[in-house]
Amino acid sequence: QRIASTISEAAITSIQRVADALDMSVVVDVAERIASAGNVLCFGSGGISSMMAMEMQNRLFRLGLPVLGHVDGQLQRMYAATATKNTVVIAFSVSGFARSIIDAVEVAQQYGASTVAVTAPDSRLAKLSHTVINYQPLEDGNLYKPTSSRFAVLAIVDMIATIVAETRGPKVLEGLRRIKQSVNMYKVEDPRLPLGD
């Protein structure tokens, strides 16, 4: 019970802290740009940031957007070099100093891409990117427990994805229906199950 309480309370606190601190006008602006983008590139390096880049890809492809997530530094740079003025790059870095992410953002900007960073304020990545969704982790110092920060960043990803879905509107429904139908062929058909899981 001690472990269950420690993990769940830290997750809830982390999510609530980021929700209270977010400038939602920035989040809405980012989501609206993503919703109308020609393509989206999601970059992350390290534990939390890599996971979030791939989760952002996972959320956006379901909404009919051409999106790719990469956690390999060289591939990030290569894909950044194919960016255009219709590309939105979403860069995740908890520290804001991950070299591969900074390099990829710099390359993408050379070709006119709109860049968004989910990162620490005043970091190098924050100063470089066009738009910043500020995120500053606050850990409890418990080295035995996995970081609760990932729950907070995941909440940001979910907020962006929800606004993108609402912005794109009913046209996302057919794609979601197809995904649900396709996945149901591999397992029991249960409407209570999450879409695509």
URSUL-V319060 format. One record per backbone hydrogen bond with DSSP energy under -1.0 kcal/mol. CO is the residue of the C=O (numbers start at 1). NH is the residue of the N-H. Records with the same first field share a line. If there is no record, write none. Layout:
CO=NH  NH
//
This chain:
1=5
2=6
3=7
4=8
5=9
6=10
7=11
8=12
9=13
10=14
11=15
12=16
13=17
14=18
15=19
16=20
17=21
18=22
23=26  27
24=28
25=29
26=30
27=31
28=32
29=33
30=34
31=35
34=37
39=88
40=68
41=90
42=70
43=92
46=50
47=51
48=52
49=53
50=54
51=55
52=56
53=57
54=58
55=59
56=60
57=61
60=63  65
61=64
65=67
66=40
68=42
70=44
72=76
73=77
74=78
75=79
76=80
77=81
79=82
80=83
84=87
86=38  39
87=114
88=41
89=116
90=43
91=118
96=125
98=102
99=103
100=104
101=105
102=106
103=107
104=108
105=109
106=110
108=113
109=112
114=89
115=131
116=91
117=133
118=93
119=135
120=123
123=127
124=128
125=129
131=117
133=119
141=143
148=151
149=153
150=154
151=155
152=156
153=157
154=158
155=159
156=160
157=161
158=162
159=163
160=164
161=165
162=166
163=167
164=168
165=169
169=172
170=173
172=176
173=177
174=178
175=179
176=180
177=181
178=182
179=183
180=184
183=186
190=193
194=197
//
